[in-house]
Amino acid sequence: MKRSIVVFLLLLSGVAFSQGRPAAGVTRADFWLALGKMKTATDSVLGMEQRSNSKPDRLNELVTRSEIVTALKGLLDHYQPKFRVAPRPSTVVMKAIKARNPVAVQKDLTTLVKWGMVAPVGPLVVGPGDNLNSQQIGDALGYFFGQVSLLSHRAIPKWTPNIEPQDGG
């Protein structure tokens, strides 16, 4: 009995230790692969022309937050003509953006936050470092493409009477 308790506690401490370590970053190749698949699917749903994605160099290096911001801003510009509704204004924490990001991406990041395309104080905006792990990048891409889907589709009053009443009021 004592042996099983000791083994259980050792296993439990090993799991806790491994969860406390930060996950490894994501390579440029993996990021562009995921982004390309998401873009292809979204373009197809929105009936947009399929453009080939440019491949960055140094594919085995870790992707940086600045690169992700630049890529997402390019996609925002690409999808804006398909938006059918205006987004609700999002709060921009300029102090966080200016403190944690290079000047070159601050304008793009501010635009993404205003449009609600990225979390106002999420890992893409404030760090913790220059590289994000796979969960953080997945969250950022999910947040972005979720907002694209919200902005590019209008609710049908027949199916959403509480959102858009049929009488137009």
Backbone as CSV, one residue per row, in Angstrom:
resi,resn,N_x,N_y,N_z,CA_x,CA_y,CA_z,C_x,C_y,C_z
1,MET,0.829,-1.190,0.000,0.000,0.000,0.000,0.873,1.253,0.000
2,LYS,1.912,1.264,0.880,2.785,2.422,0.947,3.510,2.623,-0.385
3,ARG,3.894,1.502,-0.996,4.617,1.585,-2.271,3.721,2.231,-3.340
4,SER,2.449,1.863,-3.398,1.553,2.433,-4.410,1.310,3.918,-4.157
5,ILE,1.254,4.337,-2.909,1.082,5.758,-2.594,2.312,6.550,-3.020
6,VAL,3.502,6.001,-2.741,4.750,6.679,-3.134,4.834,6.788,-4.656
7,VAL,4.511,5.701,-5.363,4.539,5.734,-6.830,3.540,6.762,-7.348
8,PHE,2.342,6.788,-6.768,1.321,7.751,-7.179,1.807,9.182,-6.967
9,LEU,2.394,9.457,-5.818,2.882,10.810,-5.546,4.029,11.200,-6.471
10,LEU,4.909,10.243,-6.777,5.997,10.539,-7.720,5.445,10.851,-9.109
11,LEU,4.476,10.062,-9.545,3.861,10.330,-10.845,3.152,11.677,-10.853
12,LEU,2.445,11.971,-9.784,1.726,13.230,-9.686,2.692,14.412,-9.717
13,SER,3.803,14.309,-9.008,4.768,15.412,-9.016,5.416,15.552,-10.385
14,GLY,5.628,14.439,-11.103,6.178,14.507,-12.456,5.230,15.190,-13.414
15,VAL,3.933,14.895,-13.297,2.940,15.550,-14.148,2.891,17.037,-13.837
16,ALA,2.886,17.386,-12.567,2.851,18.801,-12.184,4.091,19.535,-12.670
17,PHE,5.247,18.881,-12.602,6.488,19.516,-13.061,6.453,19.733,-14.560
18,SER,5.992,18.730,-15.310,5.973,18.871,-16.773,4.962,19.917,-17.213
19,GLN,3.869,20.085,-16.464,2.892,21.108,-16.825,3.377,22.501,-16.483
20,GLY,4.304,22.620,-15.567,4.817,23.929,-15.183,5.836,24.481,-16.163
21,ARG,6.421,23.614,-16.996,7.405,24.067,-17.975,6.705,24.649,-19.186
22,PRO,7.232,25.732,-19.746,6.600,26.294,-20.930,6.769,25.365,-22.127
23,ALA,5.769,25.335,-22.979,5.846,24.521,-24.188,6.793,25.178,-25.181
24,ALA,7.343,24.369,-26.051,8.272,24.885,-27.054,7.539,25.794,-28.021
25,GLY,8.304,26.664,-28.668,7.728,27.567,-29.650,7.325,26.828,-30.916
26,VAL,6.778,27.561,-31.846,6.294,27.008,-33.104,7.182,27.510,-34.236
27,THR,7.565,26.612,-35.132,8.410,27.021,-36.250,7.599,27.781,-37.283
28,ARG,8.313,28.529,-38.102,7.646,29.260,-39.186,6.917,28.292,-40.115
29,ALA,7.535,27.153,-40.400,6.916,26.175,-41.300,5.572,25.710,-40.757
30,ASP,5.512,25.388,-39.465,4.261,24.925,-38.862,3.215,26.031,-38.834
31,PHE,3.635,27.251,-38.505,2.691,28.366,-38.460,2.093,28.615,-39.839
32,TRP,2.937,28.680,-40.871,2.436,28.973,-42.217,1.590,27.829,-42.757
33,LEU,1.887,26.602,-42.346,1.058,25.472,-42.748,-0.346,25.607,-42.149
34,ALA,-0.412,25.870,-40.848,-1.713,26.030,-40.180,-2.473,27.223,-40.731
35,LEU,-1.776,28.346,-40.897,-2.429,29.549,-41.401,-2.924,29.335,-42.829
36,GLY,-2.132,28.647,-43.636,-2.534,28.378,-45.014,-3.783,27.524,-45.101
37,LYS,-3.873,26.520,-44.234,-5.063,25.661,-44.227,-6.301,26.443,-43.786
38,MET,-6.145,27.273,-42.771,-7.265,28.086,-42.305,-7.700,29.085,-43.382
39,LYS,-6.738,29.693,-44.035,-7.041,30.675,-45.079,-7.732,30.012,-46.254
40,THR,-7.260,28.852,-46.675,-7.870,28.140,-47.791,-9.324,27.791,-47.484
41,ALA,-9.575,27.292,-46.289,-10.940,26.932,-45.902,-11.836,28.168,-45.836
42,THR,-11.323,29.246,-45.246,-12.122,30.467,-45.114,-12.383,31.089,-46.472
43,ASP,-11.378,31.139,-47.331,-11.570,31.675,-48.683,-12.631,30.882,-49.433
44,SER,-12.624,29.574,-49.263,-13.596,28.719,-49.931,-15.011,29.021,-49.448
45,VAL,-15.187,29.149,-48.149,-16.508,29.436,-47.584,-17.003,30.808,-48.027
46,LEU,-16.112,31.775,-48.097,-16.505,33.136,-48.472,-16.550,33.347,-49.981
47,GLY,-16.191,32.324,-50.757,-16.222,32.434,-52.207,-15.158,33.365,-52.758
48,MET,-13.998,33.377,-52.115,-12.923,34.259,-52.543,-11.940,33.498,-53.430
49,GLU,-11.243,34.255,-54.248,-10.230,33.684,-55.128,-9.097,33.105,-54.287
50,GLN,-8.653,31.924,-54.659,-7.552,31.273,-53.951,-6.230,31.854,-54.426
51,ARG,-5.543,32.540,-53.544,-4.222,33.079,-53.870,-3.178,32.188,-53.227
52,SER,-2.049,32.057,-53.885,-0.977,31.266,-53.282,-0.321,32.084,-52.176
53,ASN,0.040,31.406,-51.112,0.691,32.068,-49.986,2.186,32.124,-50.214
54,SER,2.791,33.247,-49.917,4.247,33.340,-50.035,4.876,32.596,-48.862
55,LYS,5.933,31.880,-49.137,6.629,31.115,-48.102,7.779,31.942,-47.550
56,PRO,7.853,32.078,-46.248,8.976,32.816,-45.663,10.252,31.982,-45.701
57,ASP,11.361,32.650,-45.548,12.628,31.919,-45.476,12.871,31.473,-44.034
58,ARG,13.903,30.715,-43.805,14.289,30.199,-42.487,13.106,29.494,-41.815
59,LEU,12.561,28.495,-42.489,11.362,27.809,-42.014,11.555,27.067,-40.700
60,ASN,12.779,26.731,-40.342,13.008,25.975,-39.107,13.177,26.870,-37.885
61,GLU,13.184,28.184,-38.071,13.277,29.102,-36.934,11.891,29.300,-36.331
62,LEU,11.871,29.747,-35.086,10.595,29.988,-34.418,9.938,31.253,-34.962
63,VAL,8.627,31.179,-35.130,7.871,32.339,-35.596,7.756,33.336,-34.438
64,THR,7.822,34.616,-34.744,7.748,35.656,-33.712,6.350,36.272,-33.667
65,ARG,6.061,36.941,-32.576,4.781,37.629,-32.449,4.628,38.676,-33.542
66,SER,5.709,39.384,-33.878,5.650,40.419,-34.913,5.260,39.818,-36.265
67,GLU,5.806,38.655,-36.589,5.463,37.992,-37.849,3.993,37.584,-37.869
68,ILE,3.507,37.107,-36.744,2.107,36.686,-36.658,1.195,37.891,-36.824
69,VAL,1.533,39.000,-36.175,0.732,40.219,-36.288,0.694,40.694,-37.737
70,THR,1.834,40.704,-38.397,1.899,41.148,-39.789,1.056,40.238,-40.688
71,ALA,1.126,38.938,-40.461,0.332,37.987,-41.252,-1.160,38.193,-41.020
72,LEU,-1.563,38.376,-39.771,-2.984,38.565,-39.469,-3.506,39.892,-40.009
73,LYS,-2.685,40.923,-39.987,-3.106,42.215,-40.553,-3.313,42.082,-42.060
74,GLY,-2.436,41.336,-42.727,-2.617,41.083,-44.152,-3.909,40.333,-44.439
75,LEU,-4.241,39.368,-43.583,-5.491,38.634,-43.752,-6.707,39.513,-43.465
76,LEU,-6.600,40.409,-42.498,-7.697,41.339,-42.232,-7.969,42.177,-43.473
77,ASP,-6.923,42.698,-44.092,-7.084,43.483,-45.317,-7.700,42.637,-46.430
78,HIS,-7.324,41.374,-46.484,-7.830,40.449,-47.505,-9.328,40.186,-47.304
79,TYR,-9.772,40.024,-46.066,-11.157,39.654,-45.789,-12.107,40.837,-45.630
80,GLN,-11.624,42.029,-45.415,-12.499,43.179,-45.174,-13.562,43.398,-46.252
81,PRO,-13.274,43.209,-47.535,-14.339,43.399,-48.530,-15.530,42.455,-48.354
82,LYS,-15.357,41.352,-47.666,-16.431,40.382,-47.446,-17.212,40.626,-46.155
83,PHE,-16.784,41.590,-45.352,-17.469,41.843,-44.089,-18.833,42.476,-44.370
84,ARG,-19.862,41.966,-43.702,-21.225,42.457,-43.886,-21.709,43.297,-42.718
85,VAL,-21.010,43.235,-41.620,-21.382,44.023,-40.446,-20.140,44.711,-39.898
86,ALA,-20.365,45.798,-39.186,-19.258,46.498,-38.533,-19.044,45.878,-37.152
87,PRO,-17.798,45.735,-36.744,-17.554,45.126,-35.436,-17.895,46.086,-34.304
88,ARG,-18.208,45.512,-33.166,-18.346,46.345,-31.973,-16.959,46.853,-31.621
89,PRO,-16.861,48.112,-31.214,-15.531,48.633,-30.880,-14.911,47.867,-29.713
90,SER,-13.651,47.564,-29.849,-12.918,46.848,-28.821,-11.991,47.818,-28.104
91,THR,-11.795,47.612,-26.836,-10.913,48.468,-26.059,-9.463,48.157,-26.382
92,VAL,-8.713,49.197,-26.686,-7.297,49.052,-26.994,-6.501,49.562,-25.797
93,VAL,-5.629,48.732,-25.269,-4.769,49.127,-24.149,-3.426,49.551,-24.752
94,MET,-3.343,50.827,-25.124,-2.149,51.331,-25.813,-0.891,51.182,-24.976
95,LYS,-1.030,51.306,-23.674,0.133,51.162,-22.801,0.757,49.772,-22.958
96,ALA,-0.085,48.737,-23.032,0.408,47.369,-23.201,1.015,47.179,-24.586
97,ILE,0.375,47.743,-25.595,0.882,47.590,-26.963,2.233,48.271,-27.108
98,LYS,2.351,49.489,-26.587,3.610,50.229,-26.720,4.727,49.624,-25.883
99,ALA,4.396,49.070,-24.733,5.426,48.526,-23.839,5.983,47.194,-24.328
100,ARG,5.175,46.406,-25.029,5.571,45.034,-25.331,5.819,44.734,-26.805
101,ASN,5.721,45.732,-27.682,5.819,45.453,-29.111,6.707,46.453,-29.822
102,PRO,7.410,46.018,-30.867,8.226,46.941,-31.650,7.348,47.994,-32.336
103,VAL,7.899,49.144,-32.572,7.167,50.240,-33.191,6.610,49.819,-34.552
104,ALA,7.328,48.979,-35.258,6.930,48.572,-36.609,5.569,47.866,-36.655
105,VAL,5.174,47.182,-35.585,3.905,46.442,-35.607,2.827,47.061,-34.715
106,GLN,3.126,48.145,-34.034,2.150,48.724,-33.109,0.888,49.191,-33.826
107,LYS,1.027,49.796,-34.993,-0.141,50.273,-35.734,-1.012,49.100,-36.190
108,ASP,-0.378,48.060,-36.730,-1.126,46.877,-37.168,-1.812,46.201,-35.993
109,LEU,-1.117,46.099,-34.887,-1.682,45.461,-33.703,-2.860,46.262,-33.156
110,THR,-2.741,47.571,-33.161,-3.840,48.428,-32.720,-5.071,48.218,-33.605
111,THR,-4.862,48.138,-34.913,-5.971,47.894,-35.838,-6.619,46.543,-35.568
112,LEU,-5.815,45.510,-35.372,-6.358,44.180,-35.097,-7.181,44.166,-33.812
113,VAL,-6.704,44.849,-32.787,-7.447,44.897,-31.518,-8.739,45.686,-31.692
114,LYS,-8.697,46.826,-32.385,-9.907,47.639,-32.598,-10.982,46.852,-33.343
115,TRP,-10.584,46.048,-34.296,-11.529,45.248,-35.064,-11.961,43.995,-34.307
116,GLY,-11.375,43.746,-33.148,-11.728,42.567,-32.360,-11.124,41.284,-32.905
117,MET,-10.068,41.404,-33.688,-9.455,40.239,-34.327,-8.468,39.509,-33.418
118,VAL,-7.960,40.188,-32.405,-7.076,39.557,-31.420,-7.508,40.022,-30.034
119,ALA,-7.200,39.224,-29.041,-7.556,39.566,-27.664,-6.784,40.814,-27.232
120,PRO,-7.449,41.785,-26.622,-6.798,43.057,-26.271,-5.563,42.934,-25.384
121,VAL,-5.552,41.969,-24.493,-4.368,41.768,-23.651,-3.965,40.296,-23.658
122,GLY,-4.137,39.635,-24.785,-3.767,38.241,-24.934,-2.276,38.081,-25.181
123,PRO,-1.808,36.851,-25.270,-0.382,36.587,-25.482,0.184,37.212,-26.753
124,LEU,-0.633,37.341,-27.785,-0.145,37.960,-29.019,0.168,39.436,-28.811
125,VAL,-0.539,40.083,-27.909,-0.333,41.508,-27.649,0.737,41.746,-26.595
126,VAL,0.694,41.007,-25.508,1.582,41.320,-24.381,2.658,40.283,-24.081
127,GLY,2.740,39.236,-24.825,3.827,38.291,-24.561,3.338,37.012,-23.947
128,PRO,4.105,36.339,-23.229,5.176,36.675,-22.306,6.538,36.889,-22.959
129,GLY,6.761,36.353,-24.140,8.040,36.534,-24.818,7.791,36.866,-26.271
130,ASP,8.854,36.791,-27.066,8.709,37.101,-28.484,8.155,35.918,-29.265
131,ASN,8.247,34.715,-28.702,7.721,33.517,-29.349,6.558,32.980,-28.539
132,LEU,5.575,32.415,-29.233,4.414,31.844,-28.573,4.439,30.331,-28.741
133,ASN,3.790,29.625,-27.812,3.700,28.172,-27.953,2.496,27.824,-28.832
134,SER,2.324,26.550,-29.104,1.281,26.130,-30.038,-0.126,26.453,-29.533
135,GLN,-0.350,26.350,-28.226,-1.672,26.671,-27.688,-1.979,28.156,-27.846
136,GLN,-1.005,29.000,-27.599,-1.218,30.439,-27.725,-1.462,30.842,-29.174
137,ILE,-0.720,30.248,-30.089,-0.929,30.550,-31.512,-2.287,30.010,-31.966
138,GLY,-2.641,28.824,-31.500,-3.954,28.266,-31.832,-5.080,29.150,-31.338
139,ASP,-4.942,29.670,-30.121,-5.950,30.583,-29.590,-6.039,31.852,-30.432
140,ALA,-4.896,32.398,-30.812,-4.877,33.633,-31.609,-5.534,33.408,-32.976
141,LEU,-5.220,32.277,-33.619,-5.826,31.988,-34.915,-7.324,31.725,-34.771
142,GLY,-7.716,31.006,-33.727,-9.138,30.758,-33.495,-9.903,32.042,-33.236
143,TYR,-9.314,32.929,-32.455,-9.929,34.226,-32.154,-10.106,35.006,-33.454
144,PHE,-9.051,35.045,-34.274,-9.077,35.807,-35.521,-10.127,35.261,-36.481
145,PHE,-10.080,33.966,-36.760,-10.993,33.395,-37.742,-12.428,33.325,-37.218
146,GLY,-12.608,33.257,-35.915,-13.952,33.358,-35.343,-14.558,34.721,-35.607
147,GLN,-13.755,35.763,-35.460,-14.230,37.119,-35.725,-14.491,37.323,-37.218
148,VAL,-13.652,36.734,-38.070,-13.891,36.819,-39.517,-15.253,36.222,-39.839
149,SER,-15.564,35.078,-39.250,-16.859,34.442,-39.530,-18.020,35.288,-39.001
150,LEU,-17.850,35.921,-37.860,-18.911,36.783,-37.329,-19.148,38.006,-38.207
151,LEU,-18.072,38.598,-38.698,-18.198,39.830,-39.473,-18.626,39.582,-40.916
152,SER,-18.430,38.386,-41.418,-18.723,38.127,-42.824,-20.084,37.461,-43.050
153,HIS,-20.836,37.243,-42.010,-22.154,36.627,-42.149,-23.182,37.405,-41.341
154,ARG,-24.310,37.664,-41.948,-25.410,38.322,-41.239,-26.351,37.255,-40.689
155,ALA,-26.881,37.544,-39.534,-27.853,36.628,-38.945,-29.148,36.670,-39.757
156,ILE,-29.774,35.520,-39.943,-31.050,35.444,-40.653,-32.157,35.614,-39.612
157,PRO,-32.993,36.651,-39.748,-34.018,36.925,-38.727,-34.937,35.736,-38.433
158,LYS,-35.203,34.928,-39.431,-36.078,33.776,-39.212,-35.511,32.844,-38.151
159,TRP,-34.189,32.699,-38.117,-33.561,31.755,-37.207,-33.012,32.417,-35.952
160,THR,-32.910,33.726,-35.938,-32.364,34.430,-34.775,-33.240,35.628,-34.424
161,PRO,-34.504,35.383,-34.072,-35.404,36.517,-33.814,-34.976,37.379,-32.624
162,ASN,-34.267,36.804,-31.673,-33.843,37.596,-30.525,-32.664,38.510,-30.869
163,ILE,-31.884,38.135,-31.876,-30.751,38.965,-32.280,-31.227,40.058,-33.216
164,GLU,-31.996,39.685,-34.233,-32.533,40.635,-35.201,-34.030,40.401,-35.322
165,PRO,-34.830,41.191,-34.632,-36.293,40.994,-34.708,-36.789,41.112,-36.145
166,GLN,-37.797,40.329,-36.493,-38.317,40.313,-37.858,-38.989,41.622,-38.236
167,ASP,-39.446,42.380,-37.258,-40.114,43.644,-37.597,-39.111,44.763,-37.879
168,GLY,-37.828,44.434,-37.843,-36.800,45.428,-38.162,-36.438,46.337,-37.015
169,GLY,-37.062,46.202,-35.881,-36.835,47.103,-34.755,-35.893,46.580,-33.823
